[in-house]
Amino acid sequence: MTYANIGTLGARPGRRDELVALLTRPSVELREVGCLLYEVGVNDDEPDTVFVAELWESEESHRASLRLASVQAAIDEARPLLSGVMGGTAFSVVGSPLR
């Protein structure tokens, strides 16, 4: 079943754009492990927040992505940019009027 993860990442003041740059680096590995969509966004009304929408082939695909060496390296690189404020939710997709 398709798995979705929608969340927010708090960036340290003034570091949002660096975090966005890191999160939007091209990654063939994510596609290979089962990532269908990985969208990163911002809202100028929340200058220290990054929004992320992920869609995966399955929850296991998402878990597998977290074991990739490239993802672990990106997480380590992101740590100094993060404020520690995070939010979001995950859910199993049950349908769409577009598919």
Sequence and secondary structure as in RCSB ss.txt:
>XXXX:A:sequence
MTYANIGTLGARPGRRDELVALLTRPSVELREVGCLLYEVGVNDDEPDTVFVAELWESEESHRASLRLASVQAAI
DEARPLLSGVMGGTAFSVVGSPLR
>XXXX:A:secstr
  EEEEEEEEE TT HHHHHHHHTS  HHHHHHTEEEEEEE  TTSTTEEEEEEEES HHHHHHHTTSHHHHHHH
HHHGGGEEEEEEEEEEE    TT 
